Amino acid sequence: MTRTDLIAIRRRLRDVNIEYSGLVRNKLGESRFVRMEELKAERETLVGLIVQSEKSAIPPVGAVLAPESPLHAAH
């Protein structure tokens, strides 16, 4: 996943959260509960993508401890 993809996902998550908050404040209409459930599902998916991206960005332990690693030299 590219940095641009991650930025787009975070922006969409922000939009989902804003819409969800608006529905929570708006007490009118039963149909809002259907949309809130859709937004919850989308939010869960977006957060999962962010977590997956962050996990894949963490270098494996062997890479950090390898003698040629810049992090190894810093210790």
VEXDREN-2710 file (C-alpha; in Angstrom, 1 decimal):
% VEXDREN-2710
k/r/px/py/pz
1/MET/0.0/0.0/0.0
2/THR/1.4/3.4/-1.0
3/ARG/1.5/6.5/1.1
4/THR/-1.2/8.0/-1.1
5/ASP/-3.5/5.0/-0.5
6/LEU/-3.0/5.3/3.2
7/ILE/-3.8/9.1/3.1
8/ALA/-7.0/8.3/1.1
9/ILE/-8.0/5.6/3.6
10/ARG/-7.5/8.0/6.5
11/ARG/-9.5/10.7/4.8
12/ARG/-12.4/8.3/4.1
13/LEU/-12.2/7.2/7.7
14/ARG/-12.5/10.8/8.8
15/ASP/-15.5/11.3/6.6
16/VAL/-17.2/8.1/7.9
17/ASN/-16.6/9.3/11.5
18/ILE/-18.1/12.7/10.7
19/GLU/-21.2/11.3/9.1
20/TYR/-21.6/8.8/11.9
21/SER/-21.4/11.5/14.5
22/GLY/-24.0/13.6/12.7
23/LEU/-26.3/10.6/12.7
24/VAL/-25.8/10.1/16.4
25/ARG/-26.7/13.8/17.1
26/ASN/-29.7/13.7/14.8
27/LYS/-32.4/11.9/16.7
28/LEU/-35.0/11.9/13.9
29/GLY/-35.8/8.9/11.7
30/GLU/-35.4/5.2/12.2
31/SER/-33.5/4.8/8.9
32/ARG/-30.5/6.4/10.4
33/PHE/-29.8/3.2/12.3
34/VAL/-29.4/1.3/9.0
35/ARG/-26.9/3.9/7.8
36/MET/-25.1/3.8/11.1
37/GLU/-24.6/0.1/10.8
38/GLU/-23.2/0.5/7.3
39/LEU/-20.8/3.2/8.5
40/LYS/-19.7/1.0/11.4
41/ALA/-18.9/-1.8/9.0
42/GLU/-17.0/0.5/6.7
43/ARG/-15.1/2.0/9.6
44/GLU/-14.1/-1.5/10.8
45/THR/-12.8/-2.3/7.3
46/LEU/-10.8/1.0/7.0
47/VAL/-9.2/0.6/10.5
48/GLY/-8.3/-2.9/9.5
49/LEU/-6.5/-1.7/6.4
50/ILE/-4.6/0.9/8.4
51/VAL/-3.5/-1.6/10.9
52/GLN/-2.5/-4.1/8.2
53/SER/-0.5/-1.3/6.5
54/GLU/1.3/-0.4/9.8
55/LYS/2.1/-4.0/10.5
56/SER/3.6/-4.5/7.1
57/ALA/5.8/-1.4/7.6
58/ILE/7.5/-2.9/10.7
59/PRO/10.7/-4.5/9.7
60/PRO/11.3/-8.1/10.8
61/VAL/13.4/-8.6/13.9
62/GLY/16.2/-10.2/11.9
63/ALA/16.5/-7.1/9.7
64/VAL/16.9/-4.9/12.7
65/LEU/19.5/-7.1/14.3
66/ALA/21.4/-7.8/11.1
67/PRO/25.0/-6.5/11.3
68/GLU/24.5/-4.5/8.0
69/SER/21.4/-2.8/9.5
70/PRO/21.8/0.9/10.3
71/LEU/19.8/0.2/13.5
72/HIS/22.3/-2.4/14.6
73/ALA/25.2/0.1/14.3
74/ALA/23.3/2.6/16.5
75/HIS/23.3/0.3/19.5
END
